Amino acid sequence: MSEDILVNITPQETRVALIFQGAVQELHIERTLSRGLAGNIYLGKVVRVLPGMQSAFIDIGLERAAFLHVADIWETRAHDGQAAQQTPIEKLLFDGQSLTVQVVKDPIGTKGARLSTQISIAGRMLVYLPQDRHIGISQRIENEAERELLKNKVQKLLPPEEKGGFIIRTMAEDAPDADLQMDIEYLRKTWSSITLLTKTKPAPTLLHQDLSLAQRVLRDFVNDETTTIQVDSRENFQKLQEFAASYTPSVTERLMHYTGERPLFDLYGVEEEILEALSRRVPLKSGGYLIVDQTEAMTTIDVNTGSFVNGRNFDDTIFKTNLEAAHAIARQLRLRNLGGIIILDFIDMENGEHKSAVLAELHKALLRDRTKKSVSEFSALGLVEMTRKRTRESLAHILCEPCPACNGKGQVKTARTICYEILREVLREAKQFNPREFRILASQVVVDMFLEEESQHLAMLGDFIRKPISLQVETVYPQEQYDIILM
């Protein structure tokens, strides 16, 4: 199984697509004017402590104050957790206090950034935890003997004066001691620079910024299955080569500068995939389809058979559609970066074995997802509930905004409904004022409705109020907008 990574870089944004088995599996976008904040470390200032919510608002220099919950204050969880967790936030923080914090969730919608006082600095093979002496190992490394071997290896490389801890990433499995040592030294040096800044800079200030998206590709996304990393910008390709040579030398040979005349994303069909990832309906190869509805509280994904009728019987058709949908759903979650609560409405199945098989297929398809998630069994209503950690904006939130015509409702009132609203408003105005004439300014479709199907009702109103009513088309008005002018 081979994987290709495409990196499209322009002055205004960087876009990364992960291609696996000929299909786009993940999309990442970082815009120059709004780089993600997750991973950044700040010296913040406490602006308000809320004992009732056991939370605090921290000024880290953004438009909105960031949010810190008592559970995310490292001192309350350090050592023996249960007794320490009972310490109220008002005894830990006070207004005006300077505090070193790290962003764990980007600002999303109207919510400010989510913070933690437990600092972690990611390297290629290790994650440094300067406040904790614990050495942990990635859950993806399942072999117990391998886990113990790696733990001992890292322990021997640490200097005697080391007070911090490390999490060993999957990249460290086959890494030589020299590479691990280099990672340890880099992370310790980075933390030393951060601690020095906390003593010399005023709050709020940025102490450490995570790598750019293009650099994080080399650090986090490349694995043994990665065949090539193609970059379509010569200048950035050279910068990434320099970065890889000193930081991720094993990746250097797979870095390629794409020089083709056709745009890189067009060549691999990524632009079409982006359009599909923004649409509500996702077609399945069998003829079935998914309906994806994303709201502030949760995302729902509905599975439908559509035109798929293959199979020995109807139950067989449903089962095959649900199996295909399980893979499509897992891919859409990665592609759209959907997070939070997700409800999956598979087509109802009576057969218990079919339900188990679909759930097993879903778990299998989610194995490639590097984001933390949990999946429940089928509920009594036949729904599968799952959660997926949300650390950054979804693809739709990055690329889209609410429709100005419907204000994000997804639908608009009919022209006839608007006509009746206008008739009621004219009648209301006629009872309060005594103008010579009423002039209605509305969209073309509403005016056409008044001139044709609703002409009788308009004439009846004019006779009733004994005033002339004229119509005027405003081409820039959306269907729901209108104005009534008293002449």
Summary of the structure (lengths in Angstrom):
residues: 487
radius of gyration: 28.9
end to end distance: 73.4
largest distance: 95.8
contacts: 1425
relative contact order: 0.09
helix: 37%
strand: 27%
